[in-house]
Amino acid sequence: MRGGVVLAAFLAGTAVGAGLTGSRVAPGAQVPLRRALVLEGALLAVFAVLWLVAGNPAGHPTTTLALLVAGAAAMGLQAAMALAFHLPNVATVAMTATLAQLGALAGWRAREGRAVVARTPAVSLMVPLCLRT
């Protein structure tokens, strides 16, 4: 169950990040990127403060889960920003890239409409790839 919650946090972070940045970071589009970076920084600050306040999370399942969720959501935001730059080989792990793409599609669709989905790999292909792994 914990793995599913953390995976959901990653996907949610990717969707939110993609909704903020869009499917392509354009020159001069610093405000959306800045918002995503500020949100990622806030999640990492929550992670750090929680770790400092709680101490070693070993033996504290709720604290451990909160740390994992905050970290995964921040990683999802980071993945969405990396995808928006369209740089080759930025997302080097196939599973992470596929999951980031699925989360980003949700954010891009919310921001840019259904047309963006047509320009990306089919969800019907990506979901079975994730489930098979």
A tleap script that builds the chain and sets N, CA, C and O, in Angstrom:
source leaprc.protein.ff14SB
mol = sequence {
  NMET ARG GLY GLY VAL VAL LEU ALA ALA PHE
  LEU ALA GLY THR ALA VAL GLY ALA GLY LEU
  THR GLY SER ARG VAL ALA PRO GLY ALA GLN
  VAL PRO LEU ARG ARG ALA LEU VAL LEU GLU
  GLY ALA LEU LEU ALA VAL PHE ALA VAL LEU
  TRP LEU VAL ALA GLY ASN PRO ALA GLY HIE
  PRO THR THR THR LEU ALA LEU LEU VAL ALA
  GLY ALA ALA ALA MET GLY LEU GLN ALA ALA
  MET ALA LEU ALA PHE HIE LEU PRO ASN VAL
  ALA THR VAL ALA MET THR ALA THR LEU ALA
  GLN LEU GLY ALA LEU ALA GLY TRP ARG ALA
  ARG GLU GLY ARG ALA VAL VAL ALA ARG THR
  PRO ALA VAL SER LEU MET VAL PRO LEU CYS
  LEU ARG CTHR
}
set mol.1.N position { 0.820 -1.197 0.000 }
set mol.1.CA position { 0.000 0.000 0.000 }
set mol.1.C position { 0.868 1.266 0.000 }
set mol.1.O position { 0.586 2.221 -0.724 }
set mol.2.N position { 1.914 1.261 0.813 }
set mol.2.CA position { 2.771 2.444 0.902 }
set mol.2.C position { 3.365 2.789 -0.459 }
set mol.2.O position { 3.435 3.960 -0.831 }
set mol.3.N position { 3.794 1.767 -1.202 }
set mol.3.CA position { 4.345 1.999 -2.539 }
set mol.3.C position { 3.330 2.662 -3.464 }
set mol.3.O position { 3.681 3.545 -4.247 }
set mol.4.N position { 2.082 2.239 -3.374 }
set mol.4.CA position { 1.034 2.843 -4.198 }
set mol.4.C position { 0.794 4.300 -3.855 }
set mol.4.O position { 0.576 5.125 -4.742 }
set mol.5.N position { 0.834 4.619 -2.572 }
set mol.5.CA position { 0.646 6.013 -2.141 }
set mol.5.C position { 1.791 6.880 -2.644 }
set mol.5.O position { 1.574 7.996 -3.116 }
set mol.6.N position { 3.009 6.363 -2.542 }
set mol.6.CA position { 4.178 7.121 -3.004 }
set mol.6.C position { 4.144 7.286 -4.519 }
set mol.6.O position { 4.467 8.358 -5.030 }
set mol.7.N position { 3.761 6.246 -5.235 }
set mol.7.CA position { 3.624 6.339 -6.686 }
set mol.7.C position { 2.563 7.364 -7.066 }
set mol.7.O position { 2.758 8.142 -8.001 }
set mol.8.N position { 1.462 7.370 -6.362 }
set mol.8.CA position { 0.407 8.365 -6.612 }
set mol.8.C position { 0.918 9.781 -6.353 }
set mol.8.O position { 0.570 10.707 -7.086 }
set mol.9.N position { 1.739 9.955 -5.320 }
set mol.9.CA position { 2.309 11.277 -5.031 }
set mol.9.C position { 3.232 11.731 -6.156 }
set mol.9.O position { 3.231 12.903 -6.532 }
set mol.10.N position { 4.026 10.794 -6.694 }
set mol.10.CA position { 4.901 11.124 -7.823 }
set mol.10.C position { 4.070 11.552 -9.037 }
set mol.10.O position { 4.353 12.569 -9.670 }
set mol.11.N position { 3.047 10.763 -9.347 }
set mol.11.CA position { 2.192 11.086 -10.493 }
set mol.11.C position { 1.468 12.419 -10.290 }
set mol.11.O position { 1.338 13.210 -11.224 }
set mol.12.N position { 1.003 12.659 -9.077 }
set mol.12.CA position { 0.339 13.931 -8.789 }
set mol.12.C position { 1.316 15.094 -8.938 }
set mol.12.O position { 0.963 16.132 -9.498 }
set mol.13.N position { 2.529 14.929 -8.446 }
set mol.13.CA position { 3.547 15.976 -8.600 }
set mol.13.C position { 3.854 16.242 -10.058 }
set mol.13.O position { 4.033 17.391 -10.462 }
set mol.14.N position { 3.917 15.171 -10.858 }
set mol.14.CA position { 4.178 15.331 -12.289 }
set mol.14.C position { 3.019 16.057 -12.965 }
set mol.14.O position { 3.238 16.940 -13.795 }
set mol.15.N position { 1.796 15.693 -12.618 }
set mol.15.CA position { 0.624 16.338 -13.219 }
set mol.15.C position { 0.559 17.820 -12.847 }
set mol.15.O position { 0.278 18.666 -13.695 }
set mol.16.N position { 0.818 18.125 -11.582 }
set mol.16.CA position { 0.805 19.530 -11.151 }
set mol.16.C position { 1.924 20.304 -11.840 }
set mol.16.O position { 1.708 21.413 -12.327 }
set mol.17.N position { 3.117 19.719 -11.881 }
set mol.17.CA position { 4.241 20.385 -12.542 }
set mol.17.C position { 3.976 20.630 -14.012 }
set mol.17.O position { 4.285 21.701 -14.535 }
set mol.18.N position { 3.399 19.632 -14.687 }
set mol.18.CA position { 3.076 19.786 -16.108 }
set mol.18.C position { 1.987 20.827 -16.305 }
set mol.18.O position { 1.998 21.570 -17.287 }
set mol.19.N position { 1.052 20.878 -15.373 }
set mol.19.CA position { 0.013 21.908 -15.459 }
set mol.19.C position { 0.582 23.311 -15.297 }
set mol.19.O position { 0.071 24.267 -15.881 }
set mol.20.N position { 1.632 23.428 -14.508 }
set mol.20.CA position { 2.270 24.734 -14.312 }
set mol.20.C position { 3.167 25.124 -15.488 }
set mol.20.O position { 3.147 26.272 -15.932 }
set mol.21.N position { 3.951 24.170 -15.990 }
set mol.21.CA position { 4.940 24.513 -17.016 }
set mol.21.C position { 4.409 24.384 -18.436 }
set mol.21.O position { 4.893 25.068 -19.338 }
set mol.22.N position { 3.423 23.518 -18.650 }
set mol.22.CA position { 2.958 23.240 -20.003 }
set mol.22.C position { 3.823 22.175 -20.638 }
set mol.22.O position { 4.765 21.680 -20.019 }
set mol.23.N position { 3.507 21.821 -21.870 }
set mol.23.CA position { 4.219 20.727 -22.531 }
set mol.23.C position { 5.553 21.156 -23.124 }
set mol.23.O position { 6.349 20.305 -23.521 }
set mol.24.N position { 5.808 22.431 -23.191 }
set mol.24.CA position { 7.075 22.916 -23.736 }
set mol.24.C position { 7.411 24.246 -23.065 }
set mol.24.O position { 6.604 25.175 -23.057 }
set mol.25.N position { 8.614 24.319 -22.506 }
set mol.25.CA position { 9.069 25.579 -21.909 }
set mol.25.C position { 9.549 26.464 -23.047 }
set mol.25.O position { 10.521 26.142 -23.729 }
set mol.26.N position { 8.870 27.568 -23.243 }
set mol.26.CA position { 9.205 28.497 -24.318 }
set mol.26.C position { 10.136 29.586 -23.794 }
set mol.26.O position { 10.127 29.898 -22.603 }
set mol.27.N position { 10.946 30.168 -24.692 }
set mol.27.CA position { 11.796 31.283 -24.261 }
set mol.27.C position { 10.944 32.391 -23.636 }
set mol.27.O position { 9.901 32.765 -24.173 }
set mol.28.N position { 11.393 32.895 -22.527 }
set mol.28.CA position { 10.675 33.964 -21.840 }
set mol.28.C position { 9.553 33.465 -20.947 }
set mol.28.O position { 8.870 34.273 -20.318 }
set mol.29.N position { 9.344 32.163 -20.873 }
set mol.29.CA position { 8.271 31.602 -20.050 }
set mol.29.C position { 8.803 31.286 -18.661 }
set mol.29.O position { 8.711 30.150 -18.196 }
set mol.30.N position { 9.352 32.279 -18.011 }
set mol.30.CA position { 9.996 32.054 -16.722 }
set mol.30.C position { 9.004 31.945 -15.579 }
set mol.30.O position { 9.282 31.258 -14.596 }
set mol.31.N position { 7.854 32.602 -15.680 }
set mol.31.CA position { 6.903 32.593 -14.563 }
set mol.31.C position { 6.374 31.192 -14.277 }
set mol.31.O position { 6.391 30.778 -13.118 }
set mol.32.N position { 5.896 30.426 -15.291 }
set mol.32.CA position { 5.430 29.073 -14.975 }
set mol.32.C position { 6.540 28.185 -14.416 }
set mol.32.O position { 6.305 27.401 -13.496 }
set mol.33.N position { 7.726 28.304 -14.960 }
set mol.33.CA position { 8.845 27.511 -14.476 }
set mol.33.C position { 9.193 27.927 -13.045 }
set mol.33.O position { 9.472 27.076 -12.201 }
set mol.34.N position { 9.177 29.197 -12.781 }
set mol.34.CA position { 9.472 29.694 -11.436 }
set mol.34.C position { 8.457 29.144 -10.434 }
set mol.34.O position { 8.831 28.746 -9.331 }
set mol.35.N position { 7.181 29.121 -10.809 }
set mol.35.CA position { 6.148 28.589 -9.908 }
set mol.35.C position { 6.402 27.119 -9.592 }
set mol.35.O position { 6.281 26.695 -8.443 }
set mol.36.N position { 6.750 26.353 -10.607 }
set mol.36.CA position { 7.021 24.932 -10.395 }
set mol.36.C position { 8.244 24.751 -9.495 }
set mol.36.O position { 8.242 23.888 -8.617 }
set mol.37.N position { 9.278 25.552 -9.706 }
set mol.37.CA position { 10.475 25.459 -8.874 }
set mol.37.C position { 10.189 25.864 -7.429 }
set mol.37.O position { 10.713 25.250 -6.499 }
set mol.38.N position { 9.369 26.884 -7.236 }
set mol.38.CA position { 9.012 27.310 -5.883 }
set mol.38.C position { 8.225 26.206 -5.181 }
set mol.38.O position { 8.459 25.923 -4.006 }
set mol.39.N position { 7.299 25.591 -5.897 }
set mol.39.CA position { 6.527 24.497 -5.306 }
set mol.39.C position { 7.424 23.308 -4.972 }
set mol.39.O position { 7.280 22.701 -3.911 }
set mol.40.N position { 8.342 22.976 -5.865 }
set mol.40.CA position { 9.279 21.891 -5.578 }
set mol.40.C position { 10.124 22.239 -4.350 }
set mol.40.O position { 10.324 21.395 -3.476 }
set mol.41.N position { 10.615 23.466 -4.283 }
set mol.41.CA position { 11.394 23.903 -3.123 }
set mol.41.C position { 10.591 23.820 -1.835 }
set mol.41.O position { 11.120 23.438 -0.792 }
set mol.42.N position { 9.313 24.178 -1.907 }
set mol.42.CA position { 8.456 24.097 -0.723 }
set mol.42.C position { 8.291 22.648 -0.265 }
set mol.42.O position { 8.334 22.366 0.933 }
set mol.43.N position { 8.102 21.732 -1.214 }
set mol.43.CA position { 7.976 20.316 -0.848 }
set mol.43.C position { 9.268 19.790 -0.226 }
set mol.43.O position { 9.234 19.028 0.741 }
set mol.44.N position { 10.399 20.198 -0.783 }
set mol.44.CA position { 11.673 19.768 -0.212 }
set mol.44.C position { 11.909 20.402 1.157 }
set mol.44.O position { 12.522 19.781 2.026 }
set mol.45.N position { 11.432 21.627 1.357 }
set mol.45.CA position { 11.536 22.261 2.677 }
set mol.45.C position { 10.667 21.517 3.691 }
set mol.45.O position { 11.076 21.316 4.835 }
set mol.46.N position { 9.468 21.108 3.271 }
set mol.46.CA position { 8.608 20.304 4.154 }
set mol.46.C position { 9.323 19.009 4.531 }
set mol.46.O position { 9.311 18.598 5.692 }
set mol.47.N position { 9.938 18.379 3.549 }
set mol.47.CA position { 10.699 17.153 3.792 }
set mol.47.C position { 11.780 17.410 4.845 }
set mol.47.O position { 11.900 16.658 5.812 }
set mol.48.N position { 12.559 18.466 4.655 }
set mol.48.CA position { 13.672 18.771 5.567 }
set mol.48.C position { 13.180 19.089 6.975 }
set mol.48.O position { 13.733 18.599 7.960 }
set mol.49.N position { 12.150 19.902 7.063 }
set mol.49.CA position { 11.621 20.280 8.384 }
set mol.49.C position { 11.056 19.056 9.095 }
set mol.49.O position { 11.296 18.855 10.285 }
set mol.50.N position { 10.303 18.241 8.360 }
set mol.50.CA position { 9.741 17.031 8.956 }
set mol.50.C position { 10.850 16.104 9.459 }
set mol.50.O position { 10.744 15.527 10.541 }
set mol.51.N position { 11.900 15.971 8.674 }
set mol.51.CA position { 13.015 15.120 9.085 }
set mol.51.C position { 13.685 15.684 10.341 }
set mol.51.O position { 13.999 14.940 11.269 }
set mol.52.N position { 13.901 17.001 10.363 }
set mol.52.CA position { 14.554 17.621 11.522 }
set mol.52.C position { 13.696 17.523 12.773 }
set mol.52.O position { 14.210 17.268 13.862 }
set mol.53.N position { 12.401 17.721 12.624 }
set mol.53.CA position { 11.503 17.685 13.785 }
set mol.53.C position { 11.324 16.255 14.293 }
set mol.53.O position { 11.363 16.007 15.499 }
set mol.54.N position { 11.129 15.323 13.371 }
set mol.54.CA position { 10.842 13.941 13.761 }
set mol.54.C position { 12.096 13.144 14.092 }
set mol.54.O position { 12.035 12.154 14.821 }
set mol.55.N position { 13.227 13.574 13.557 }
set mol.55.CA position { 14.443 12.794 13.755 }
set mol.55.C position { 14.463 11.590 12.837 }
set mol.55.O position { 13.879 11.623 11.754 }
set mol.56.N position { 15.116 10.550 13.253 }
set mol.56.CA position { 15.209 9.337 12.453 }
set mol.56.C position { 13.820 8.725 12.284 }
set mol.56.O position { 13.163 8.399 13.272 }
set mol.57.N position { 13.366 8.566 11.029 }
set mol.57.CA position { 12.003 8.065 10.828 }
set mol.57.C position { 11.862 6.555 11.029 }
set mol.57.O position { 10.746 6.038 10.983 }
set mol.58.N position { 12.946 5.849 11.247 }
set mol.58.CA position { 12.859 4.397 11.453 }
set mol.58.C position { 11.943 4.108 12.640 }
set mol.58.O position { 12.088 4.699 13.710 }
set mol.59.N position { 11.017 3.207 12.436 }
set mol.59.CA position { 10.085 2.862 13.503 }
set mol.59.C position { 8.883 3.785 13.599 }
set mol.59.O position { 8.039 3.607 14.477 }
set mol.60.N position { 8.792 4.756 12.723 }
set mol.60.CA position { 7.665 5.686 12.694 }
set mol.60.C position { 7.028 5.628 11.302 }
set mol.60.O position { 7.380 6.428 10.435 }
set mol.61.N position { 6.112 4.710 11.078 }
set mol.61.CA position { 5.571 4.515 9.730 }
set mol.61.C position { 4.865 5.747 9.156 }
set mol.61.O position { 4.936 5.987 7.951 }
set mol.62.N position { 4.203 6.512 9.983 }
set mol.62.CA position { 3.501 7.699 9.476 }
set mol.62.C position { 4.499 8.758 9.020 }
set mol.62.O position { 4.322 9.370 7.967 }
set mol.63.N position { 5.536 8.971 9.805 }
set mol.63.CA position { 6.576 9.931 9.427 }
set mol.63.C position { 7.291 9.474 8.167 }
set mol.63.O position { 7.558 10.276 7.272 }
set mol.64.N position { 7.599 8.195 8.096 }
set mol.64.CA position { 8.255 7.654 6.909 }
set mol.64.C position { 7.406 7.880 5.670 }
set mol.64.O position { 7.917 8.302 4.633 }
set mol.65.N position { 6.110 7.602 5.773 }
set mol.65.CA position { 5.215 7.798 4.634 }
set mol.65.C position { 5.140 9.270 4.243 }
set mol.65.O position { 5.158 9.590 3.055 }
set mol.66.N position { 5.057 10.162 5.211 }
set mol.66.CA position { 5.006 11.597 4.909 }
set mol.66.C position { 6.276 12.052 4.196 }
set mol.66.O position { 6.210 12.840 3.253 }
set mol.67.N position { 7.427 11.561 4.641 }
set mol.67.CA position { 8.691 11.905 3.981 }
set mol.67.C position { 8.724 11.374 2.545 }
set mol.67.O position { 9.127 12.084 1.623 }
set mol.68.N position { 8.302 10.140 2.366 }
set mol.68.CA position { 8.285 9.550 1.029 }
set mol.68.C position { 7.337 10.292 0.094 }
set mol.68.O position { 7.663 10.517 -1.071 }
set mol.69.N position { 6.177 10.669 0.594 }
set mol.69.CA position { 5.201 11.389 -0.231 }
set mol.69.C position { 5.739 12.760 -0.619 }
set mol.69.O position { 5.632 13.154 -1.781 }
set mol.70.N position { 6.309 13.484 0.320 }
set mol.70.CA position { 6.862 14.811 0.006 }
set mol.70.C position { 7.992 14.696 -1.014 }
set mol.70.O position { 8.058 15.482 -1.958 }
set mol.71.N position { 8.874 13.729 -0.829 }
set mol.71.CA position { 9.977 13.536 -1.772 }
set mol.71.C position { 9.497 13.109 -3.147 }
set mol.71.O position { 9.994 13.599 -4.161 }
set mol.72.N position { 8.538 12.202 -3.186 }
set mol.72.CA position { 8.021 11.721 -4.471 }
set mol.72.C position { 7.294 12.827 -5.230 }
set mol.72.O position { 7.440 12.938 -6.447 }
set mol.73.N position { 6.526 13.635 -4.538 }
set mol.73.CA position { 5.828 14.739 -5.203 }
set mol.73.C position { 6.832 15.747 -5.765 }
set mol.73.O position { 6.648 16.260 -6.868 }
set mol.74.N position { 7.892 16.027 -5.005 }
set mol.74.CA position { 8.940 16.938 -5.496 }
set mol.74.C position { 9.634 16.347 -6.721 }
set mol.74.O position { 9.935 17.069 -7.671 }
set mol.75.N position { 9.888 15.041 -6.705 }
set mol.75.CA position { 10.507 14.387 -7.857 }
set mol.75.C position { 9.579 14.436 -9.074 }
set mol.75.O position { 10.042 14.591 -10.205 }
set mol.76.N position { 8.287 14.307 -8.844 }
set mol.76.CA position { 7.333 14.403 -9.942 }
set mol.76.C position { 7.340 15.786 -10.575 }
set mol.76.O position { 7.308 15.914 -11.799 }
set mol.77.N position { 7.382 16.817 -9.745 }
set mol.77.CA position { 7.486 18.184 -10.269 }
set mol.77.C position { 8.749 18.350 -11.099 }
set mol.77.O position { 8.720 18.939 -12.179 }
set mol.78.N position { 9.846 17.832 -10.593 }
set mol.78.CA position { 11.117 17.925 -11.304 }
set mol.78.C position { 11.046 17.185 -12.641 }
set mol.78.O position { 11.560 17.674 -13.648 }
set mol.79.N position { 10.422 16.030 -12.655 }
set mol.79.CA position { 10.284 15.257 -13.892 }
set mol.79.C position { 9.456 16.022 -14.925 }
set mol.79.O position { 9.787 16.018 -16.111 }
set mol.80.N position { 8.391 16.671 -14.485 }
set mol.80.CA position { 7.556 17.448 -15.408 }
set mol.80.C position { 8.343 18.599 -16.020 }
set mol.80.O position { 8.207 18.885 -17.210 }
set mol.81.N position { 9.158 19.253 -15.215 }
set mol.81.CA position { 9.968 20.347 -15.751 }
set mol.81.C position { 10.990 19.821 -16.752 }
set mol.81.O position { 11.220 20.443 -17.789 }
set mol.82.N position { 11.605 18.677 -16.447 }
set mol.82.CA position { 12.575 18.088 -17.370 }
set mol.82.C position { 11.911 17.717 -18.687 }
set mol.82.O position { 12.479 17.952 -19.753 }
set mol.83.N position { 10.716 17.143 -18.625 }
set mol.83.CA position { 9.992 16.784 -19.849 }
set mol.83.C position { 9.644 18.018 -20.677 }
set mol.83.O position { 9.663 17.961 -21.906 }
set mol.84.N position { 9.331 19.114 -20.030 }
set mol.84.CA position { 8.939 20.332 -20.745 }
set mol.84.C position { 10.101 20.938 -21.535 }
set mol.84.O position { 9.875 21.683 -22.488 }
set mol.85.N position { 11.325 20.630 -21.155 }
set mol.85.CA position { 12.479 21.148 -21.893 }
set mol.85.C position { 12.768 20.348 -23.160 }
set mol.85.O position { 13.490 20.825 -24.036 }
set mol.86.N position { 12.220 19.148 -23.269 }
set mol.86.CA position { 12.414 18.282 -24.439 }
set mol.86.C position { 13.891 18.071 -24.764 }
set mol.86.O position { 14.288 18.110 -25.928 }
set mol.87.N position { 14.691 17.850 -23.739 }
set mol.87.CA position { 16.104 17.565 -23.936 }
set mol.87.C position { 16.296 16.061 -24.052 }
set mol.87.O position { 15.730 15.307 -23.259 }
set mol.88.N position { 17.081 15.611 -25.020 }
set mol.88.CA position { 17.266 14.167 -25.162 }
set mol.88.C position { 17.996 13.573 -23.963 }
set mol.88.O position { 18.906 14.187 -23.406 }
set mol.89.N position { 17.587 12.381 -23.579 }
set mol.89.CA position { 18.212 11.588 -22.519 }
set mol.89.C position { 18.138 12.213 -21.128 }
set mol.89.O position { 18.911 11.831 -20.249 }
set mol.90.N position { 17.230 13.162 -20.907 }
set mol.90.CA position { 17.082 13.706 -19.558 }
set mol.90.C position { 16.423 12.680 -18.661 }
set mol.90.O position { 16.874 12.443 -17.540 }
set mol.91.N position { 15.351 12.067 -19.154 }
set mol.91.CA position { 14.692 11.010 -18.385 }
set mol.91.C position { 15.280 9.687 -18.855 }
set mol.91.O position { 14.843 9.128 -19.861 }
set mol.92.N position { 16.274 9.191 -18.124 }
set mol.92.CA position { 17.032 8.043 -18.607 }
set mol.92.C position { 16.446 6.707 -18.181 }
set mol.92.O position { 16.790 5.683 -18.770 }
set mol.93.N position { 15.594 6.680 -17.203 }
set mol.93.CA position { 15.021 5.424 -16.751 }
set mol.93.C position { 13.640 5.277 -17.384 }
set mol.93.O position { 12.764 6.120 -17.192 }
set mol.94.N position { 13.460 4.203 -18.135 }
set mol.94.CA position { 12.237 4.039 -18.923 }
set mol.94.C position { 10.977 4.067 -18.070 }
set mol.94.O position { 10.006 4.727 -18.442 }
set mol.95.N position { 10.964 3.381 -16.953 }
set mol.95.CA position { 9.761 3.347 -16.115 }
set mol.95.C position { 9.451 4.726 -15.569 }
set mol.95.O position { 8.304 5.171 -15.613 }
set mol.96.N position { 10.466 5.408 -15.053 }
set mol.96.CA position { 10.250 6.755 -14.518 }
set mol.96.C position { 9.782 7.691 -15.618 }
set mol.96.O position { 8.880 8.500 -15.400 }
set mol.97.N position { 10.377 7.594 -16.784 }
set mol.97.CA position { 9.979 8.452 -17.895 }
set mol.97.C position { 8.545 8.181 -18.317 }
set mol.97.O position { 7.797 9.110 -18.621 }
set mol.98.N position { 8.161 6.921 -18.336 }
set mol.98.CA position { 6.796 6.573 -18.722 }
set mol.98.C position { 5.803 7.083 -17.691 }
set mol.98.O position { 4.766 7.641 -18.050 }
set mol.99.N position { 6.111 6.896 -16.418 }
set mol.99.CA position { 5.229 7.403 -15.366 }
set mol.99.C position { 5.158 8.926 -15.399 }
set mol.99.O position { 4.084 9.504 -15.233 }
set mol.100.N position { 6.292 9.569 -15.612 }
set mol.100.CA position { 6.302 11.034 -15.700 }
set mol.100.C position { 5.461 11.495 -16.885 }
set mol.100.O position { 4.731 12.483 -16.793 }
set mol.101.N position { 5.568 10.776 -17.995 }
set mol.101.CA position { 4.780 11.134 -19.180 }
set mol.101.C position { 3.286 11.007 -18.895 }
set mol.101.O position { 2.508 11.869 -19.306 }
set mol.102.N position { 2.873 9.952 -18.202 }
set mol.102.CA position { 1.459 9.788 -17.859 }
set mol.102.C position { 0.968 10.916 -16.956 }
set mol.102.O position { -0.108 11.473 -17.174 }
set mol.103.N position { 1.765 11.246 -15.942 }
set mol.103.CA position { 1.388 12.348 -15.056 }
set mol.103.C position { 1.370 13.679 -15.783 }
set mol.103.O position { 0.482 14.506 -15.575 }
set mol.104.N position { 2.370 13.877 -16.645 }
set mol.104.CA position { 2.440 15.130 -17.399 }
set mol.104.C position { 1.256 15.270 -18.341 }
set mol.104.O position { 0.736 16.372 -18.519 }
set mol.105.N position { 0.825 14.180 -18.941 }
set mol.105.CA position { -0.338 14.242 -19.832 }
set mol.105.C position { -1.566 14.783 -19.110 }
set mol.105.O position { -2.334 15.564 -19.672 }
set mol.106.N position { -1.741 14.366 -17.874 }
set mol.106.CA position { -2.879 14.868 -17.096 }
set mol.106.C position { -2.763 16.372 -16.880 }
set mol.106.O position { -3.747 17.099 -17.017 }
set mol.107.N position { -1.572 16.837 -16.546 }
set mol.107.CA position { -1.378 18.278 -16.331 }
set mol.107.C position { -1.471 19.071 -17.617 }
set mol.107.O position { -2.071 20.146 -17.644 }
set mol.108.N position { -0.875 18.545 -18.697 }
set mol.108.CA position { -0.924 19.254 -19.977 }
set mol.108.C position { -2.355 19.350 -20.484 }
set mol.108.O position { -2.776 20.382 -21.006 }
set mol.109.N position { -3.096 18.256 -20.323 }
set mol.109.CA position { -4.481 18.273 -20.805 }
set mol.109.C position { -5.286 19.319 -20.042 }
set mol.109.O position { -6.081 20.047 -20.636 }
set mol.110.N position { -5.085 19.396 -18.733 }
set mol.110.CA position { -5.798 20.396 -17.938 }
set mol.110.C position { -5.428 21.812 -18.369 }
set mol.110.O position { -6.269 22.711 -18.342 }
set mol.111.N position { -4.194 22.009 -18.761 }
set mol.111.CA position { -3.724 23.346 -19.121 }
set mol.111.C position { -3.971 23.680 -20.593 }
set mol.111.O position { -4.340 24.808 -20.920 }
set mol.112.N position { -3.769 22.695 -21.485 }
set mol.112.CA position { -3.764 22.981 -22.921 }
set mol.112.C position { -4.874 22.301 -23.716 }
set mol.112.O position { -5.009 22.546 -24.915 }
set mol.113.N position { -5.666 21.452 -23.070 }
set mol.113.CA position { -6.762 20.794 -23.775 }
set mol.113.C position { -6.370 19.449 -24.355 }
set mol.113.O position { -5.226 19.012 -24.225 }
set mol.114.N position { -7.319 18.802 -24.990 }
set mol.114.CA position { -7.147 17.444 -25.509 }
set mol.114.C position { -6.124 17.345 -26.634 }
set mol.114.O position { -5.550 16.274 -26.833 }
set mol.115.N position { -5.877 18.412 -27.371 }
set mol.115.CA position { -4.982 18.348 -28.527 }
set mol.115.C position { -3.571 17.907 -28.139 }
set mol.115.O position { -2.892 17.252 -28.930 }
set mol.116.N position { -3.126 18.251 -26.950 }
set mol.116.CA position { -1.772 17.886 -26.533 }
set mol.116.C position { -1.635 16.370 -26.392 }
set mol.116.O position { -0.553 15.821 -26.599 }
set mol.117.N position { -2.714 15.706 -26.045 }
set mol.117.CA position { -2.677 14.252 -25.884 }
set mol.117.C position { -2.398 13.570 -27.223 }
set mol.117.O position { -1.721 12.543 -27.270 }
set mol.118.N position { -2.914 14.133 -28.298 }
set mol.118.CA position { -2.719 13.546 -29.626 }
set mol.118.C position { -1.258 13.616 -30.077 }
set mol.118.O position { -0.841 12.842 -30.939 }
set mol.119.N position { -0.480 14.533 -29.504 }
set mol.119.CA position { 0.917 14.701 -29.911 }
set mol.119.C position { 1.885 13.888 -29.052 }
set mol.119.O position { 3.098 14.063 -29.169 }
set mol.120.N position { 1.382 13.014 -28.203 }
set mol.120.CA position { 2.235 12.237 -27.311 }
set mol.120.C position { 1.938 10.742 -27.482 }
set mol.120.O position { 0.907 10.374 -28.045 }
set mol.121.N position { 2.842 9.880 -26.996 }
set mol.121.CA position { 2.589 8.436 -27.100 }
set mol.121.C position { 1.250 8.060 -26.464 }
set mol.121.O position { 0.806 8.681 -25.498 }
set mol.122.N position { 0.640 7.060 -27.010 }
set mol.122.CA position { -0.688 6.642 -26.569 }
set mol.122.C position { -0.679 6.154 -25.123 }
set mol.122.O position { 0.186 5.379 -24.716 }
set mol.123.N position { -1.655 6.623 -24.364 }
set mol.123.CA position { -1.823 6.167 -22.991 }
set mol.123.C position { -2.088 4.669 -22.993 }
set mol.123.O position { -1.643 3.957 -22.093 }
set mol.124.N position { -2.812 4.184 -24.004 }
set mol.124.CA position { -3.119 2.751 -24.081 }
set mol.124.C position { -1.853 1.910 -24.231 }
set mol.124.O position { -1.882 0.712 -23.948 }
set mol.125.N position { -0.767 2.495 -24.659 }
set mol.125.CA position { 0.512 1.800 -24.744 }
set mol.125.C position { 1.302 1.961 -23.445 }
set mol.125.O position { 1.937 1.011 -22.986 }
set mol.126.N position { 1.268 3.161 -22.847 }
set mol.126.CA position { 2.086 3.429 -21.675 }
set mol.126.C position { 1.578 2.708 -20.433 }
set mol.126.O position { 2.389 2.220 -19.646 }
set mol.127.N position { 0.271 2.623 -20.230 }
set mol.127.CA position { -0.260 1.974 -19.034 }
set mol.127.C position { 0.136 0.493 -18.987 }
set mol.127.O position { 0.622 0.032 -17.954 }
set mol.128.N position { -0.057 -0.269 -20.077 }
set mol.128.CA position { 0.402 -1.677 -20.009 }
set mol.128.C position { 1.911 -1.800 -19.781 }
set mol.128.O position { 2.353 -2.746 -19.130 }
set mol.129.N position { 2.701 -0.872 -20.297 }
set mol.129.CA position { 4.147 -0.907 -20.049 }
set mol.129.C position { 4.438 -0.793 -18.548 }
set mol.129.O position { 5.304 -1.487 -18.017 }
set mol.130.N position { 3.705 0.085 -17.887 }
set mol.130.CA position { 3.902 0.262 -16.431 }
set mol.130.C position { 3.426 -0.953 -15.657 }
set mol.130.O position { 4.071 -1.368 -14.694 }
set mol.131.N position { 2.310 -1.524 -16.066 }
set mol.131.CA position { 1.747 -2.655 -15.339 }
set mol.131.C position { 2.574 -3.930 -15.530 }
set mol.131.O position { 2.587 -4.803 -14.662 }
set mol.132.N position { 3.246 -4.030 -16.642 }
set mol.132.CA position { 4.041 -5.221 -16.941 }
set mol.132.C position { 5.331 -5.242 -16.116 }
set mol.132.O position { 5.855 -6.314 -15.816 }
set mol.133.N position { 5.834 -4.085 -15.756 }
set mol.133.CA position { 7.126 -3.999 -15.085 }
set mol.133.C position { 7.068 -4.457 -13.651 }
set mol.133.O position { 8.084 -4.441 -12.956 }
savepdb mol mol.pdb
quit
